[in-house]
Amino acid sequence: MLINPDIPFDAARSEFRWDLPADFNIGRAVSDDWAAREPDRVCLQHFSPDGDHLSLTYGELAKRSNAFARGLASLGVQPGDRVALMLPQGFATVIAHVAIYKMGAIAVPLALLFGVEALGHRLKASGAKVLVTTETGAGKVAPIREGLPNIEALVIAVGEPGEHVSFASLIEDHSDAPLEIETGLEDPAMMIFTSGTTGPPKGALHAHRVLIGHIPGVQTHHEFLPQPGDRLWTPADWAWAGGLLNVLLPGLLLGVPVVSSPAQKFDPELAFRILDEMDVRNAFIPPTALRIMKTAKDPRARFNLKLRTIGSGGESLGRETYEWAKRELGLTINEFYGQTECNLVLASCQAKGVTKGGAIGQTVPGHEVAVIDGDGNPVPAGKAGQIAVKRPDPVMFLGYWQNEAATKAKFIGDWLLTGDQGVRDEEGYVTFFGRDDDVITSSGYRIGPSEIEDCLAGHPGVALAAAVGKPDPVRTEIVKAYVVPADGYEPGEALSNEIRDWVKTRLSAHEYPREITFVESLPLTTTGKVIRRELRERAIAEASGGR
């Protein structure tokens, strides 16, 4: 499902037609199909801090995933069963994913950073039969194991297996011959939990077709991937839809080597080193990570960067970071938009002139996206409303796992409701306004936090910032900012006044933060999004005197 790069973007959108096969299996498509043609083609490369970088071929991936699938079957896993993965980026993670898809089971990716409560909720909700994890991950599960009756085995891929099953042994003890299991486009393949920015995480169930559905969006923001020499990397956890479906699986499907890197707290210097040493040409870097990378001095002078494209999404990028990348990296960041339930439906493409600072892009070929009102009717250009995606769409989820009520509430007619407020302009660009719950109502104005946060990020004394509404008896709400100060800046009233004036003179008098609290860090999901819900709750508690 490739986009024609030789025609204008509008024409590509109007001419695009989905041609979906009757049968499709993600696992075979990203390993066996390539192994049959080019078994020695490199599909994965792993960055090691000591410089001992590793490679894996499609032939090796196909054989190891076949053997691991049989190993999972020996543990009782059958088609339709859920297998959870809590692993860092690396070869074992890919082998496990591919094996699960091949055998018709359902992968449930989980972030290594999850605490016991978050992990327990997802394992229990999904009913996972097996957990593939690390020695450390097994330690997290130990205190809650009795409350997870569905878990029949833990497979340890990193560290000592101890009393649990060895990942390596499962591969060594089973045949690597191809599997014969068939799956259809609509058969479930993966369950990705929502990030929990606005409520308890829900398991979004996706079919095998979801990978095909992502290809036009990936091609758009990576400017017609694959091109000779292309190589993909993201610091985003592969447990997130952004890491798994925007980078890892599309790269494998398109024959583009994917770079993995060890789990660590995000370090801008290390990120630039990975880009340099691994010859990365195409990167997906979330907005928060890009803002942190802005702290690195003269990156092009100190690192040999070969970047061809950078895509960014997951939250609003903002004009400040967009302009920084043009100035410091010599690249236009292609911003894109989607969510766990229906990902990568809006995107930018600088190569086709589809780019605008502060906007999240235009509709990707193959999808129908609108800004709608509360009755499900598209609103005219310039009017705010909710971003919605029309069904059927191959990238759209099957539904929330065992939650028909939430699935039904996600739609109005044939429109999937994203819960995100936005505005479409006359040219077709959509600007993200904020989630429904994030919009601040102050003195009769509806204020989106993204624009304020973008402006705050432009102040040299601000490393990271988030804006929320704080209840106010006069104005309904006031804008309150939580700010992580940049290195070398002293938090206090002087800096607060400077930041207030900065926003007031650049946006408007009703949008500047009337209150600023300096913090050491912001609450983030494992995908790097600010959890504004926690900050709103903090602001509400402050307004009520801490009650």
C-alpha angles and dihedrals in degrees: 000000000000125000118237104247094193098071134062116277093247090054091047088054095048094044098044117113128177113238102187122183119233092235125036134160120189093208096054093041093056097042122009096043091054093040090057091056105029112009093171095051111119112241102168136033124186123210114221118193090224090059095250095125119186135212136204127196130216090247091056092044092051095050098042093047091049090053093045091050089056089046091055089048089055087058090056100264112151134179109294094025117125120241116190122211122199102174141129123248108289147104095285091057092054094044090052094047093049092047093051092051093046093055094048094248124131122254117219107193115202130186119248089223093064115121123224096271095048092046094047092050093054097042092049095043093049095044090223113192097198133025119206108199148126131282087260091049091053088054090056091052096048097081092051101035093106090058092055105069093165093063105096100169144011117215115202114212099167124039131002115334095209108172091354133083120282116236091208093049093052089057095043094048098052139064119263094209116130118275122240100211114127125209131188129222092260097046112113116256108167143012115211118186119226114249096249098234092141105021146339111331115259127203110247108204116213131192127224088261090070092085093054088048092058098055099083091050093048090048091050100053094036091050102244102330127221103063124153110286096014116155127176133218138163132178087212117112112258087226087074122079087238094058097037103039102026096046122003105046098034090049092052092045093050095044095248115141112245120213119217126195134191120271112263143139105284111270117185093207092052091046091056090046091054091049089051103042097040095047091235112190100173124040135178106204119173117231095252091054091048091052089053090048088058087074092067111098121234097341095180091053094050102036133050098232120188096179116154098173140011121195124191135186146129094097135014114299097201131210095270095061091040090057093043091058092051091049102039104027101029091232137109110231111229105219119205138182141214141114137232093271096048114009136192102010098135123047147155127234116191091188089065095040092254100136136108128168111248094018125104094217140255132295112295116234111268096033136086115216128173141169105239140186127235091278094055096257121136111248125220123264113285096027120110121237142132121303109238137178123213122232142262096054126150092225093054121106123250091231143283113305110263092341111106093162093057091045092052092047089055091070139060106191106314094335119104108217113225095189088229123122118222147155127226117208129211091270093055098255116142120214118203112234102179139275117297090254093045098058111110119219110204127165090337095311123118106218126191114216095217095073092049092048091049090053092046090052089059092064110095091224094059121085097171133353142181129192126208138164118261117199113256127181093219105036099028086235137006126210110258121189128202108202134191103206120229120247111281095026121109114220113231146099094301092056091042092055091046092052093046092052090046092058095038093056095043102042117013142292093261095052103052117106109259089193128038125187119189115220136178093232143355125239106258134183117235086263093059098254119139111249096225090175089071092048092048090052089050091050092048090051090051091050092052093049094259094300 
